[in-house]
Amino acid sequence: MRYREHRDADLRRARAAVAEWRAANPAGTREQLVHDLGAQFHRDYAVVLCGVLFAVDRDRQVTGQAGAGR
């Protein structure tokens, strides 16, 4: 998939799907994510899904750490 073919709607859909998948699979791996969600996206989108998973996990860790001190 070339960058010019990328649409913001695809990224928003990926973010929502990955966040939902992570909530249901807190210990899931990148490979499991791509297996479970990959068919819903362009075949070259696996790297994007993994990147979104990284961002989702990072945000969850930051949120969890911020709330721990309260």
N, C-alpha and C positions, 0 to 999 in steps of 0.2 A: 504494500500500500504506500503510495507516494504521499508526501505531506500535503500536496495540493488537493488530494482526494479526501483528506481528513475533514470531518465536520465536528463542530463543537457539540452538537447533539449526541454524536457517538461517544465523546468523552464523558459527557454528563451521564449518559446511560451506563457507561462502564463504571463510573464512580459509584452510582447507585447500586449496580449489580454486585460489585466487589464488596461494598460495605455490608450489604445484606448477606452475602456469602460468608464474610468474616464473622458476622454476628452468629450465624448458624454453625460455623466451623472454626471455633477459636484456635484450635491447634492445627488447622489445615495448612498444607504446604503450597508453594507456588505451583508445583506440578498438578496437585489436586484441583487448584483453582482453574488452571488452564483447561484441564480435562472437563471440569464441570461447567464452565462458562464459555469456553472457546467457541463452541458451535453457534453461539448467539452473535458473534462478531466476525469481522473479516479475518481470514486465516492468518494474516500478518499482524493481527492485533494482540497476540500473546504477550509480546514485550510490553505493550501498553498496560495490559491487565496486571502484569507483574509489578510495573511501576506504580500503578494505582494501589495495589496491595501494600507496597512499601509505604506509601503516603498514608493509607488508612491505619496501618499498624503504628506508624510514627505518631500520628495524631492521637491515637488511643493511648499510647504511652505518655505523651505529654499531658493529656487530660488527666490520666490516672495519677501522675506524679503531682500535678498541681493540686488535685483534690486531697492528696494524702496528708498534706500539712495543715489542713483546716480542722 
